């Protein structure tokens, strides 16, 4: 049987198991653990419900463009929420 062309690939590899450890820094306080991932948003907030609706492409694009230009922190879902709340308030006697 012939030998595999990869049979000797690891023979010359160094077999060191110790990795370089950074020098201890006793003068620095330990770092606080950072939370992993993004901060929670609307999807994880139980007060918000994901809902689909159909609007015209140009209307959506123009609205998003205007919101970004204003840079007020309001996004399209926040705008729709504000508009619906105002409409609901007008409907009540």
N, C-alpha and C positions, 0 to 999 in steps of 0.2 A: 504494500500500500504506500502511496506517495505521501509526503508530508504536506500539510497545508501551507500555503504561502504566508499565512498569518501566524503560524505556530511560534515564531521567535520574536514576535513584535514587542512583547513585554519583558524579554530576557535582559535587556540592557537598561531598563527603566530603573530609576532610583527608587529605593524602597524605604523612604523616610516617612515616618508616620507623624512626626511632630511638625506642626505648622508654626510659622513665625507669629509669636504673640506680641501684641503692642505692649510697650513698657507701662508699668502701673503708674497711674497719675493720682497720687494721694491728695494733691492740693485741690483737685476739682471735685465738686459734689456730684453724686450720681445723677444721671439724667432722669427726668420724669418720663414715665411710659406714655407714649403717644397712642391715641386710639387708631386702630387700623381702619382704612377705608375713608369714604367720604362722610361728611357730617349728614345727619338725617335730614331728609327733605320732605316735600309734600306727600310723596308716595307712602312714607312710613308714618305720617301724621293721620290719626284716625278721624280728624275733623274734615279731611279732604277725601273725595271719592274720585277715582279715575273714571272719565266719561268721554265717550266719543261723539262727535258731531261733525256734520259736513258744512264747510264754508268754502267759498270760492278761493282758488289758489292765489289770485292776485290780491284779494282782501287780506288773506293771512300774511302773505309776504310783505305787503305794505305796512300792516300793523306791526309786525315784528321789527321791520326796519325802523319805523318811527319810535318804537319803544327802546330799541338799542341806541338810537341817536340821542334820545332824552337822557339815557343812562340814569334812570331814577330807581332802578332795582325792581321795577315792575315787569313781570313777564306776561305773556299772552293769557295764561290761565288766570293770573291775578286781575288782568283787565276785564276778562269775561266775567269773573266773579263779582267785581265791582259794578259792572253794568247790570248784571242780573239782580243784584241786591237793590240797586236803585230802582229798577223796573218793578220788583216785588213791592217795594215801599210805596211806589206810586199807585199800585193796584189796590192797596188796602184802604178802606174808607176812613 
